[in-house]
Amino acid sequence: MYSITLRELIEEFQLEVVSDTENLDDIIISTSDINRSGLQLAGYLEYFGTDRIQIIGKGETAYMSEMSSEERYKRLDDFFKCGFPCMVVARGLEIFPEMIDVSKKYSIPIIRTEDITSRFLSGLIRYMNVQLAPRTTKHGVLVEVYGEGILILGDSGVGKSETALEIVKRGHRLVADDVVEIRKVSDKTLVGTAPDIIRHFIEIRGIGILDVKNLYGVGSVKVTENINLVINLEFWDNNKNYDRLGLVDEYTDILGMMVPALNIPVRPGRNLAVIVEVAAMNNRQKKMGYNAAKVLNERVMGEINRDAQSKGEEMPWR
């Protein structure tokens, strides 16, 4: 289970701490679910997730403004008594003195944003989904080619980094070399990035460490990229039969998601960068509904059927 501290969240969104506490580093947030606090302020506290960040906006503030000070304090006291990480007040709205008193009583921070409620809520959920997503690490290279995120895997020395460097020279972008951190941010999306310490660096045997951003410019690198295709590079084995048609789709399991995969044999004379480019374009075509291998197979089968029919017409005894 992954988590972040409340202080990290405040620094990320540059939030104002209104009711300060000394335990911002100790408050741990481990869920991306966010709660609009309308029902709780109305007194309904059943089915209430106490591990969620609470947000109030203009509607909730207007509702509380119609209460007397005593009633407002009681509603807020019952609410804050349940316990939750923090209360976020959107739109830069004024905060009731009763809320500040109750927050100090239960040591629950109140923070404020100038952003409108819906926009802040959607941005917070996106951020939390990434920060709390299941993750794994792969030894490989991640590049962006024609808008496709290509994860290149293979044994050490097979040529992953050299292929990535040639891909960058051809106008595409490097995301990560050697270590790729992969997060499952949704049921359909895997996002890869590089560890901060080695971001934008690449290792080439015989040369050493290269800074791709400084060598080729900021347009040659990218911080994150979705993973759309996995290419496994392997040394050529003369005793192995490699797929020459591509009729059967193969997949690799990453964090429970099945990602399209290709096994590419490596031997001298093969231009791996061009092969990766073509694989990226072909993968895009498949997602758009066009599969060249299946089209060719249909043409061949159609020709065979026509030949069989014509031979049958020439043999009346059948």
C-alpha positions as CSV (number, residue, x, y, z in Angstrom):
1,M,0.0,0.0,0.0
2,Y,1.4,3.3,-1.1
3,S,0.8,6.7,0.6
4,I,1.8,10.3,0.7
5,T,1.9,12.8,3.6
6,L,-0.4,15.8,3.9
7,R,2.7,18.1,3.7
8,E,3.6,16.6,0.3
9,L,0.0,17.3,-0.9
10,I,0.1,20.9,0.4
11,E,3.4,21.6,-1.4
12,E,2.2,20.0,-4.6
13,F,-0.9,22.2,-4.9
14,Q,0.5,25.2,-3.0
15,L,-2.3,25.2,-0.5
16,E,-2.8,27.6,2.3
17,V,-2.8,26.1,5.8
18,V,-5.4,27.9,7.7
19,S,-5.7,25.9,10.9
20,D,-2.1,24.8,11.4
21,T,-1.0,21.7,13.2
22,E,2.4,20.3,13.9
23,N,1.7,16.9,12.5
24,L,1.5,17.6,8.7
25,D,4.3,15.0,8.2
26,D,2.5,12.4,10.3
27,I,-0.9,12.6,8.5
28,I,-0.8,9.8,5.9
29,I,-3.2,9.7,2.9
30,S,-3.6,6.2,1.4
31,T,-6.7,6.5,-0.8
32,S,-7.5,8.6,-3.9
33,D,-11.2,8.8,-2.9
34,I,-12.3,12.3,-2.1
35,N,-15.5,13.2,-0.2
36,R,-17.7,16.3,-0.7
37,S,-19.0,16.9,2.8
38,G,-22.6,17.9,2.2
39,L,-24.3,14.8,3.8
40,Q,-22.0,14.9,6.8
41,L,-22.7,18.6,7.5
42,A,-26.4,17.8,7.2
43,G,-25.9,15.3,10.1
44,Y,-25.8,11.9,8.2
45,L,-22.6,10.2,9.3
46,E,-23.3,6.6,8.2
47,Y,-21.2,5.0,5.5
48,F,-18.6,7.7,6.0
49,G,-15.0,7.0,4.9
50,T,-12.8,8.5,7.6
51,D,-9.6,7.9,5.5
52,R,-10.7,10.4,2.8
53,I,-9.9,14.1,2.3
54,Q,-13.0,16.2,2.9
55,I,-13.8,19.1,0.6
56,I,-16.4,21.9,1.0
57,G,-17.3,24.5,-1.6
58,K,-19.7,27.3,-2.2
59,G,-22.8,25.1,-1.7
60,E,-21.7,23.6,1.7
61,T,-20.6,27.1,2.9
62,A,-23.9,28.6,2.0
63,Y,-25.8,25.8,3.8
64,M,-23.8,26.4,7.0
65,S,-24.2,30.1,6.8
66,E,-28.0,29.7,7.4
67,M,-27.4,27.9,10.7
68,S,-27.0,29.6,14.1
69,S,-23.6,29.6,15.6
70,E,-24.5,27.0,18.2
71,E,-26.0,24.6,15.6
72,R,-23.1,25.1,13.2
73,Y,-20.6,24.3,16.0
74,K,-22.6,21.1,16.9
75,R,-22.7,19.9,13.3
76,L,-19.0,20.5,12.8
77,D,-18.1,19.0,16.1
78,D,-20.1,15.8,15.3
79,F,-18.4,15.7,11.9
80,F,-14.8,16.3,13.0
81,K,-15.2,13.9,15.9
82,C,-15.3,11.1,13.3
83,G,-11.7,11.9,12.3
84,F,-10.3,12.4,8.8
85,P,-7.0,13.6,7.3
86,C,-7.9,17.2,6.6
87,M,-10.6,19.6,5.4
88,V,-10.1,21.5,2.2
89,V,-12.0,24.8,1.6
90,A,-12.3,25.6,-2.1
91,R,-12.7,29.0,-3.9
92,G,-10.8,30.8,-1.2
93,L,-14.0,31.1,0.9
94,E,-14.1,32.5,4.3
95,I,-13.9,29.9,7.1
96,F,-16.3,29.9,10.0
97,P,-14.7,30.5,13.4
98,E,-16.6,27.4,14.7
99,M,-14.7,25.3,12.1
100,I,-11.4,26.6,13.2
101,D,-12.2,25.9,16.9
102,V,-13.3,22.3,16.1
103,S,-10.3,21.7,13.9
104,K,-8.0,22.6,16.8
105,K,-10.0,20.5,19.2
106,Y,-9.5,17.4,17.2
107,S,-6.1,18.3,15.6
108,I,-7.5,18.1,12.0
109,P,-5.9,20.7,9.6
110,I,-8.0,23.0,7.5
111,I,-6.4,24.0,4.2
112,R,-7.6,26.3,1.5
113,T,-7.3,26.6,-2.2
114,E,-8.3,29.5,-4.5
115,D,-9.3,27.0,-7.2
116,I,-13.0,26.2,-7.9
117,T,-14.3,23.1,-6.2
118,S,-14.8,20.8,-9.3
119,R,-11.5,21.7,-10.9
120,F,-9.5,21.2,-7.7
121,L,-11.3,18.0,-7.1
122,S,-10.5,16.5,-10.5
123,G,-6.9,17.6,-10.3
124,L,-6.5,16.1,-6.8
125,I,-8.0,12.8,-7.9
126,R,-5.6,12.6,-10.9
127,Y,-2.6,13.4,-8.7
128,M,-3.6,10.9,-6.0
129,N,-4.3,8.1,-8.6
130,V,-0.7,8.5,-9.8
131,Q,0.9,8.8,-6.4
132,L,-1.0,5.8,-4.9
133,A,-1.0,3.6,-8.0
134,P,0.3,0.0,-7.8
135,R,3.8,0.0,-9.3
136,T,6.6,-2.2,-10.4
137,T,10.1,-1.7,-11.9
138,K,11.5,-3.2,-15.1
139,H,15.0,-3.3,-16.4
140,G,14.7,-1.8,-19.8
141,V,14.2,1.3,-21.9
142,L,11.1,3.4,-22.4
143,V,10.8,5.7,-25.5
144,E,8.0,7.6,-27.2
145,V,7.8,6.8,-30.9
146,Y,5.0,8.5,-33.0
147,G,3.0,9.0,-29.9
148,E,3.3,5.4,-28.8
149,G,5.0,4.5,-25.5
150,I,7.4,1.6,-26.3
151,L,8.9,-0.4,-23.5
152,I,12.1,-2.2,-24.7
153,L,13.1,-5.2,-22.7
154,G,15.9,-7.7,-23.1
155,D,19.0,-9.3,-21.6
156,S,22.0,-7.1,-20.7
157,G,24.1,-6.2,-23.7
158,V,21.4,-7.0,-26.3
159,G,21.4,-3.3,-27.5
160,K,18.5,-1.6,-25.7
161,S,20.3,1.6,-24.9
162,E,21.9,1.8,-28.4
163,T,18.5,1.3,-30.0
164,A,17.1,4.1,-27.8
165,L,19.9,6.5,-28.7
166,E,19.3,5.9,-32.4
167,I,15.6,6.4,-31.9
168,V,16.3,9.8,-30.2
169,K,18.5,10.7,-33.2
170,R,15.6,10.0,-35.5
171,G,13.5,12.6,-33.7
172,H,11.7,10.6,-31.0
173,R,11.9,10.9,-27.3
174,L,13.6,9.1,-24.4
175,V,11.6,8.6,-21.2
176,A,13.8,6.2,-19.2
177,D,17.0,4.1,-19.6
178,D,18.1,1.1,-17.6
179,V,15.3,1.4,-14.9
180,V,11.7,2.0,-15.8
181,E,9.2,2.7,-13.0
182,I,5.7,1.6,-14.0
183,R,2.5,2.6,-12.3
184,K,-1.0,1.3,-13.0
185,V,-3.0,4.6,-12.8
186,S,-6.3,3.0,-14.0
187,D,-7.6,-0.3,-15.2
188,K,-6.6,0.6,-18.7
189,T,-3.5,2.7,-18.3
190,L,0.1,2.0,-17.4
191,V,2.4,5.0,-17.0
192,G,6.2,4.7,-17.1
193,T,8.9,7.1,-15.9
194,A,12.5,7.2,-14.8
195,P,13.8,7.4,-11.2
196,D,14.7,11.1,-10.5
197,I,18.4,10.4,-10.0
198,I,18.9,8.9,-13.5
199,R,16.3,10.8,-15.5
200,H,17.4,11.8,-19.0
201,F,20.7,9.9,-18.7
202,I,21.6,7.0,-20.9
203,E,24.5,4.5,-20.7
204,I,26.4,3.4,-23.8
205,R,29.0,0.8,-23.4
206,G,32.4,2.1,-24.5
207,I,31.4,5.7,-24.1
208,G,29.8,5.9,-20.6
209,I,27.0,8.1,-19.3
210,L,25.3,10.6,-21.7
211,D,22.9,13.4,-20.8
212,V,20.3,13.1,-23.6
213,K,18.6,16.4,-22.8
214,N,21.8,18.4,-23.0
215,L,23.0,16.6,-26.2
216,Y,19.8,16.7,-28.2
217,G,17.7,19.3,-26.5
218,V,14.6,19.4,-24.3
219,G,12.5,18.1,-27.2
220,S,14.3,14.7,-27.1
221,V,13.1,13.7,-23.7
222,K,9.9,13.2,-21.8
223,V,9.1,12.7,-18.1
224,T,6.3,10.2,-18.4
225,E,4.6,8.2,-21.1
226,N,1.8,5.6,-21.3
227,I,3.0,2.1,-22.2
228,N,1.3,0.9,-25.3
229,L,3.7,-1.8,-26.6
230,V,6.4,-4.1,-25.2
231,I,9.3,-5.1,-27.4
232,N,11.5,-8.0,-26.2
233,L,14.9,-8.0,-27.8
234,E,16.7,-11.3,-27.8
235,F,19.8,-12.7,-29.4
236,W,19.2,-14.5,-32.7
237,D,18.7,-18.2,-32.2
238,N,19.1,-20.2,-35.4
239,N,17.2,-23.1,-33.8
240,K,14.2,-21.0,-33.0
241,N,11.3,-20.3,-35.4
242,Y,10.3,-16.7,-35.3
243,D,6.9,-15.3,-36.2
244,R,7.0,-14.0,-39.8
245,L,3.3,-13.2,-40.3
246,G,2.0,-11.6,-37.1
247,L,-1.4,-13.2,-37.3
248,V,-1.3,-14.2,-33.6
249,D,-1.3,-11.4,-31.1
250,E,1.0,-11.8,-28.1
251,Y,0.8,-10.0,-24.8
252,T,2.9,-9.4,-21.7
253,D,1.3,-9.2,-18.2
254,I,2.3,-6.0,-16.3
255,L,0.5,-5.4,-13.0
256,G,-2.4,-7.4,-14.2
257,M,-2.8,-5.6,-17.5
258,M,-2.2,-7.4,-20.8
259,V,0.0,-5.2,-23.0
260,P,0.7,-6.1,-26.7
261,A,4.2,-7.5,-27.1
262,L,6.6,-8.4,-29.8
263,N,9.7,-10.6,-29.7
264,I,12.4,-9.2,-32.0
265,P,15.6,-11.2,-32.7
266,V,18.8,-9.3,-32.8
267,R,21.8,-10.0,-35.0
268,P,24.4,-7.8,-36.9
269,G,22.9,-5.8,-39.8
270,R,19.4,-5.4,-38.4
271,N,18.4,-1.7,-37.9
272,L,16.6,-2.0,-34.6
273,A,15.6,1.7,-34.5
274,V,13.7,1.4,-37.8
275,I,12.1,-1.9,-36.6
276,V,10.9,-0.1,-33.5
277,E,9.5,2.8,-35.5
278,V,7.6,0.4,-37.8
279,A,6.3,-1.6,-34.8
280,A,5.0,1.6,-33.2
281,M,3.2,2.6,-36.4
282,N,1.8,-0.9,-36.9
283,N,0.5,-0.9,-33.3
284,R,-1.3,2.3,-34.0
285,Q,-2.9,0.9,-37.1
286,K,-4.1,-2.1,-35.2
287,K,-5.7,0.1,-32.5
288,M,-7.5,1.9,-35.4
289,G,-8.8,-1.4,-36.7
290,Y,-6.4,-2.2,-39.5
291,N,-4.2,-5.4,-39.3
292,A,-2.0,-5.9,-42.4
293,A,-1.3,-9.5,-41.6
294,K,-5.0,-10.3,-41.5
295,V,-5.7,-8.3,-44.7
296,L,-3.0,-10.3,-46.5
297,N,-4.3,-13.6,-45.1
298,E,-7.9,-12.8,-46.3
299,R,-6.6,-12.0,-49.8
300,V,-4.6,-15.3,-49.9
301,M,-7.6,-17.3,-48.6
302,G,-9.9,-15.5,-51.1
303,E,-7.6,-16.4,-54.0
304,I,-7.4,-20.0,-52.9
305,N,-11.2,-20.2,-52.7
306,R,-11.6,-18.7,-56.1
307,D,-9.1,-21.3,-57.6
308,A,-11.0,-24.1,-55.9
309,Q,-14.3,-22.9,-57.3
310,S,-12.9,-22.5,-60.8
311,K,-11.5,-26.1,-60.8
312,G,-14.7,-27.4,-59.5
313,E,-16.6,-25.9,-62.5
314,E,-14.2,-27.6,-64.9
315,M,-14.9,-31.0,-63.4
316,P,-18.7,-31.6,-64.0
317,W,-18.5,-35.2,-62.6
318,R,-18.2,-33.7,-59.1
